[in-house]
Amino acid sequence: MTKEKIAVLGLGIMGSGMARQLLAAGFDVTVWNRSPGKAAPLTQAGARAAATPAEAVADAAIVVAMLADDSVSRAVWMGEGGALAAMAPGAIAIESSTLTGAWIADLAQAASARGVRFLEAPVTGSRDQAAQGALRFLVGGEADVVAAARGVFDAMGSALVHLGPVGSAATVKLANNYLCGVQAASLAEAVALFEKRGLDVEQAMSILTDGAPASPMVKAVGRRMLDRDYAPHFLVPLMAKDLGYAAQTMASAGIRSSIAEAARQRFLEADAAGEGHRDIAAIVEPLRRT
């Protein structure tokens, strides 16, 4: 049986892994990226590359976007050569980027006006989970649309949580990344403290990773900090963006988060210090140099 035609918009660390999983599952995949060179490995694996988002989605049953931020998402979906105007009525648009609820609401309304079915589906997991098809999708939207897209989600991930209407997933995703960013920022400060006090850092870290502060995030990012292994899983400026969005979202609910702002500052400082192309574990480096 011929599989559905799927378009993937955005081929960064996450999007490229997701596209590979769709190809491995036998889907007919077209890809687009602002930097066309990133499509080459996927075209070698059987995907077709498009010159514009509109070209990519022209005959797609389902479109999956994994993009950097609200402004990029707006341009890709609704800008010149954008995807939304080129989608057929009844097709499904899935926005998997980490975005604000306000923009998600606008995009969902624009999709509805075009007769396009819409889901928000940000993910938990990073580079390795995307490459292994082990992402967890946090989904907001109508249950029948989730069911119609289930095969695509199953190809890219290992779990799906339908949280409710559009907007619910953006809220949970930003809360998730807020907690991750705060842990990473506080962990960087702790590692720098251990080093500056001349402690056996492996021993000191074992107290954190074997005790109450331990979490998958602390264990994984802490290990990368100690090993100075900064191959990107999640880029520094993207976490700064997510913490900013989380602070905005909490402010809209009457919650002023000085914690989100303080953690975000650590990521901004690391970006300004030249660590922006590296994994979030690299936020420890400016602290090491002070």
ABEGO torsion letter per residue (X at the ends): XBBBBBBBBEABAAAAAAAAAAAAAGBBBBBBBABAAAAAAAAAAGBBBBABAAAAAAABABBBBBBABAAAAAAAAABBGBAAAABBBGBBBBBABBBBAAAAAAAAAAAAAAGBBBBBBBBBEBAAAAAAGABBBBBBEBAAAAAAAAAAAAAABABBBBAEBBGAAAAAAAAAAAAAAAAAAAAAAAAAAAAAAGBBAAAAAAAAAABAABBAAAAAAAAAAAAGBABBABBAAAAAAAAAAAAAAAAAAGBBBAAAAAAAAAAAAAAAAGAAABBAAAAAAAAAAX
